[in-house]
């Protein structure tokens, strides 16, 4: 992503180097009928959204979170929540009634906006009281440095410092300096990663590449073509929307999860 003001074009993925793998990655995964609708919605938002606060993006949230709680919710997508208590790239209780899945790129300015302006408030308001779980998905779409930063974040996570690395990488002005190997190592050190040699080996290893590829496959599979993209208990939302938008979606999802048989309640039981 360039250092100039982001545009809708800058939010779309660069062409990956391996064309065969890229073609496979971009085939929608078979999650059910809902995936077709969700993919179309994500694609529409990727095309028309130019900035979170622009006049043209007032309806850039994929789902209308002011509608009925069940509207715009796709049970197939709710099942993508991993709810793994050992997930080092997640925060919040595994049995939380609401799971927010974030597909993001460390070179994405909108992702940084969400990380700095919105996510801390959601953590304080919903994660800390057990309502919300946030699961990160590395979705690098801006080339080699995006891939390297994604692998580095996974490596930091192996030493329990993913969210500290996340904060360091999304700090004001950081992405403009690039994510070369030395910069990533410096960010890991800033994040408190104890063993930097292990960090480097992990970042360069096959396990990191596989983990990032798995997240990418899932992101492309749900039709995400821009960052950040979110799922909140199966409700797709695209872009760095206002805190109010996320508040509404989370609170509706929490209410919906109280109803027997709904995705949040079922997943909560399964996680115990």
N, C-alpha and C positions, 0 to 999 in steps of 0.2 A: 504494500500500500504506500503511495507516495506521501510526502510530508505536506503536500498542499491540502486544501479543504477537501474532505471526502465527498465523493459523489456516488450515485448509484452504480456507475461503472466500476469504481474502485472497490466496491463491495463484492464484486463477482470474482470467482476463482480464476487464477492464472492457469494455463494449460500445464498439467504435470508432465514431467519428463518422460515417464513411461506410459505411452499411449494405451497399450493393452490393459494395463492395470486401471488407468483412468476410466476407460470405457466401461470396465466391469464395475468400478466404484459408483458410477453415475446411473446405473440401472436401479430403478425403484425396487426396494425390497418388498416382499409380499407380506404385508401386515393385515390385509383385509381391505374392504371397500373404502374405509376411511382414509387410507393412505393416498388414494387418488385425489381426494378433495384437499387433503392437507398439502400435498405436493403442489397442487395448482395454486393454493393460497400463498404458500411460501414463494413460489415463482413470481406471482403477481406483486408481492411486496418487494421482492428483490428488484423488480423492474421499475417500480414507481417511487419507492422511498428515496429521497435525496438527503434528508437529515432528520434526526428525531424531532426537532422542534420547528421544522419548516411548515409553511401553510399547506403544502401539498401532502404532508404526511400525517394529517390529523387522524386518519383512519388506517394508519400503517400497521397497527396491531392486527395480526392475522385474525384473531377471534374478537368478537364484540363482547368484552367482559362485562358490559352493562346489561346484557341479555339474560335470559333465564339460565340458571346454573348449569343445566344439562346441554345448553346450546353451544355448538362449536367444540364439543369434547368428543374425542375419538378413543374408545376403549383399547383399540389395537396399539395406539401410541402410548397409552398409560402403562402398558406392559413393558415398555423399554426401560423403565426404572429398574436399576440393578439391585438396589437395597442390600448391598453387600457391606456388612459391618466392618470388613477389613479393607474397604476401598479407600486408598490413600488420597484419591482425588475427589473426595466428597466430604461434606461436613453436615452434621445434624444426625439425629437418631435414625437408625435403619428402619424403625417402625413408625416414623412420623406419618401423619395422615396425608401430607402433601409433599410431593417431590417435584422440584424444579430442575430440569435438565437443561444445561447451557452448552450450546455448540459455539465455540469461539476460537479466535485466532489472536495471538499475542501482537501481531502487527496491525490489528484492526483498531482504528480510533474510536469507533462506536463501542467496541467491547471495553476499551479503557474507560470510556465515559460511564458505562454501566458499572464497572468494577469500582470506580472512585465515587460516583454520585448516588448510586442506587443500592448496590449489593450490601454495603455495610449497614444500611438502615433495615434491610430485609433480615439480615442476620440477627441484629439486635432485637427486632420486633417479633420474628417468627421462628428462627432457628434456635435461639436461646431458650424459648419456652416450649420447645419440642413439637411445634406445629409443622415446621418446614425442614426438609432435607434438600441440600443443593448438591447435585452431581455434575461434575465437569466432564465435558467431552472435548478432546482436542480436535479442532476442525481447521487445520491450516490450509488456507486457500490462496495465499499470496507469495508462493514460491519457496525457495530453498531456506531462507532465513526463518520463515514461518514454521517449516518442518523442523528445523534445528531447535527453535524455541519450544516447540511442542514436546520434542523428545527430552529436552533439558528439564522441562516442567515435570515430566514423568519421572525422570531421574531424581529430581529434588524430592518428589513424593516418596520415593523408596526409602528416604531417610526422614520421613515425617515432616518435610518442610515445603510441601506443594503450595499451600496457601500463602506462606511467607514469600515464596518465589513469585507467585501470582501477583501479590501486592507490589513487589519490587519491579517486576516487568511491566506493570501497568501504571507505574508512577508517572507523573507529568514529565513529558520530555524524553522519556526513556526510549520509546520506539524510534524516535528520530536519530538516535545514535546507532541503530542497527543491532542485530543479534548475531554477530560473529562469535567464534568460539571463545575468545578472550572475554568479550562482554558477557556472555552467558555464564562463564565461570565466575566473573565478578559479581553478577547478580545472585548466583548461588551462594557465594560467600556472604553477600549482604543479607541473604535470606536465612543465614545461620546453618547452612549445610555443613556438617562436621567433617566429613571425609570427601575432600574435593577430588582426589584421585578416583575414588569409587564413583563419584558423581559423573566424572568424565567418561569412565568406562561404561557406566550404565547408559548415559546419553548416546554413546556411539554403538551400543549393543543391539542385538537382534530383538530382544524383548521390548525395548522402547519403540523400535520401528513397528513391531507387530501391534503393540497397544495403540499407537497413534493411527495406524492403518485401520484397526477395528473401529475406532471412533469415527474416522472419516467415512468408512463404509456405511455406518449407521446414519450419519448426517446426510450423505447423498441419498441414502435409501428413503428418507422421509421427505425428500424434495428440497432440503435446505440448499440454497445457492449463495447466501450472503450471511454475514456475521454481524452481531450475534443473533442466533435463533434459539428459541426456547420452547420447551414443553412443560406445562404445569398440569400434572395429573391428566395428560392426554390432550390438553388444550394448547394448540400452537400459537406462539406469539413471536413476532419478528421485530428486530431493532431495539435500540436502547430507549425503550419507552419510559414514560414518567413513573415515579415511584407509586403514584396513585393507581396506574394501570396494573402494576404487579400486585399491589395491595388488594385490589378488587378480585383479581384472578385467584390469588392465594386464599382469600377469605371465602370465595364461592366454592373453591375446591375443598376447603376444610368442611364446609357445610354439607357438600355433596357426599363427602367421605363418611359422614355419620349415618348415611342411609345404608342399610344392609344390602350387600350384593354389589355395591359400587367399587370402582377400581381402588380408591385409596384405602377403603376398609379391608378389602380382600388382601391387598399387598401388606397392609399393616399386620394382619394375622399371619401371613406367610413369613414375615421377617422375624417373628418371635421364635 
